[in-house]
Amino acid sequence: MVLMAATLSGYAQDRVLGTWKTFMPYGSSLAVCDAGDKIYSAAAKSVFSYEKATGVIQIYDKSNALSDVDIKTISYDPATKCLAIAYNNANVDLIFNGTDVYNIGDIKAENTSGSVGINGIYFYNGNCYLSTDIGVSVINLNRKEVSNTYIIGSTGAQIRVYGTSINGNNIYAATQEGVKHASLNASNLLDFNSWSLYGPADSLPTRKATNVASLGSYVYAVIDGNGTDTLYKYNGSYWQPVYSSTSETFTSLYTEGNNIYFTIWNNNNTTAGKQGLIDATGVLSVFNTKGHVRPVRWISDNGTYWEADAWNGLFKNTNGNVENIKPDGPFSANVFGLATNNKSLYIAPGGVDDSWYFTFNRDGFSIYENDSWKFINQFNNVQLNDVTDILAVATVPASGKTYFGSFYAGLIEYNDATGNITVYNQYNSPLEHNMIDTPRTKISCLYTDKHNNLWIGNAGANTPIKMLMPDGVTWKSFQVPYSFEVMKKIFVDQNDQIWAPLRGASAGLMVWSYNGTPDDPSDDKSRLINTGSGLGGLPDGNVFCVTEDKDGNIWVGTNQGIAVFYCASNILSQNGCDADLIKVERDGYIGYLFSTESIRAIAVDAANRKWVGTTNGVWLISADGKTELLKFTVDNSPLPSNITTDIAINDETGEVYIGTAGGLVSYQGDAMTQCADCDKALVYPNPVKPDYTGPIAIKGLAEDAYVKITDVTGTLIYQGKANGSQMIWDGNGYNGVRAKSGVYLVFSSTELGKEKRVAKILLVN
């Protein structure tokens, strides 16, 4: 067993180099727990606490505390002050006193087939009982390890357990076979023969039991009725039904303090949900929820109801005054495309499957600006009522507008200053309907060129490439000599050549140019690039992404690695040219760059290094691609998934935004664009205190400047070269020893090669 402990600390106000942020949605709550002075709520990807007295929110996620993402449920034990977090992959975190985090990875480690899930959590006498898809596992909270696993199915088979409860000397389990029970004093609870099944002789149907809870001398269980659940009570001798209503499903039943709480969904999805309570005397009350229809858990505290809803997050209900409590975040964790204009980050959440068919994603789009999120979709803007499956986003700086492409309903124009929205489709613009699915205007990709023209992939159209000029009014339409279903991406290089990965009959990579005359198709040039010598030299014909580095080279990401066109300006010449495959040495072997990886995104930072997103994590490689600088996966970083969907970089701050199949994160990189005024540099942190051992960032330098750090006597301590306009110093001298306490001077070379003092650093050891 591997046991890991971490101590939770709050977020710093300034980004430290090499740190992460996670951006997760809070529009859903999976469970709510009362921890006395605070409430815990579980969202799909993270947990947050809410202080009752102050309203202060603390986020617990993979960047600062948790070991995983994709949460299944949570539960809290007042006796040990332990919050247990169960994940969909059967991983478990225990947080004691709100700060100390322990990972219990035993069940996950054994869950190699992915078939074991955790369905419920129950605390008793210093133990945490996990109801799983194979039985009941017990975690000893003192030793922080799994002490037992009970396999209690008929004939000793594994059985799905949905809930566990202990009353007196008996343990009860809600299972797919029904309600099972055993004596805690049994000689061997590991023996399935120690467990008995209640049945008709006990006045209980032998059908699937989805929940069980106990209080005082009573035990309660929910029996699945194929659309109409029934709540039964056991008095020690027999069971009897106490609540049932047609087309209602219980979503929880649990003991909290001196009450049993439960929640109910109406199966028609529109009628208000219900919440219920059973007190210690057995009195049962049920009432409708207010303001939400998908309750999953609730608790009462001095007249205030804390209510978790699967569709709308956490609610605080005080005497009928309902407040929706949501930490700031995007609408969903879905990320298909990203764009940044160095002030804002824009998310296209996606909406197609692997076959590029609609998924009818209704997330709209999200915008991150000034450390705050806003999202626009059909739930808050009627203009997007019929707009789903937004796949692409591009900003147009000259017009102050951002465009989003819907694979279902056309092009959305968003005015960054006013928030006004215009939707363009086949009825009010030159955009064309899909020739097969005629009601649909399918936009698959967008890109803004250096002239502020917006390039549009219009899937299934007669003229599949459209261009909207910076005036926002003038459109151009272009035909190409190839047959394909969709352009997966569209990229325009510094020579105004369009590079587009294709899906369909003409798979591969299309390069096309209007040759400077958008109104004269007779001089257009094009080429279809694929595998093979003389045909383009790609390592694989399935291309996912294209970008251009600061030297004008075109980097192409394929299903089997990266190809680079160092001859981009000649790609459409008579003889054309092939891509180069970069050879690298790894583990003593020479091979081609990422030849075994599916490359889904490539982004170039201010130092001309490449951030490469794959289906197995994210790499940072040197400008020439030959040196691996960083590698991040779900195992060594807060990445929520190894499957990358897109990468965007804010060159002014060095922040790298990474979209994955599990959500969005960012990494504070060390490369930034040249500053407008380089007379002074900013050092962070400054002063450097004794307890700080991280990198010291010197920002605001001349582009790729050479930097010297000296003491006040002029003795050289360190020198290096900036990545873009930023250099990193580790606080050590050339001998690798920490520099002594004192004031240090930073000198930066100018474009003429002269040195200028630009900053002072106070180092305290």
Secondary structure, DSSP 8 states (H G I E B T S, - for coil): --EEEEE-----SS--TT-EEEE---S--SEEEE-SSEEEEE-SS-EEEEETTT--EEEE-TTTT-S--SEEEEEEETTTTEEEEEETTS-EEEEETTTEEEEE-HHHHH-TTS---EEEEEEETTEEEEEESSSEEEEETTTTEEEEEE--SGGG----EEEEEEETTEEEEEETTEEEEEETT-S-TTSGGG-EE--GGGT---S-EEEEEEETTEEEEEE--SS--EEEEE-SS-EEEEEE-TTEEEEEEEEETTEEEEEEEETTSSS--EEEEE-TT--EEEEE-SS-S-EEEEEEETTEEEEEETTTEEEEEETTEEEEE--S--S-S--SEEEE-SSEEEEE-B-B-TT--B------EEEEETTEEEEESTTT-GGGTT---EEEEEEETTTTEEEEEETTBEEEEEETTT--EEEE-TTTSS----SSSTT-BEEEEEEE-TT--EEEEEET-SS-EEEE-TTSS-EEEE--S---SEES--EE-TTS-EEEEEESTT-EEEEEE-TT-TT-GGG-EEEEE-BSTTTT-BS-S-EEEEEE-TTS-EEEEETTEEEEETTGGGTTSSS----B--EEEETTEEEETTTTS-EEEEEE-TTS-EEEEETTEEEEE-TTS-SEEEEE-TTTSS-S-S-EEEEEEETTTTEEEEEETTEEEEEE-S-B---S--SS-EEESSSB-TT--S-EEEES--TT-EEEEEETT--EEEEEE-BBTEEEE-SB-TTS-B--SEEEEEEEE-TTS-EEEEEEEEE--
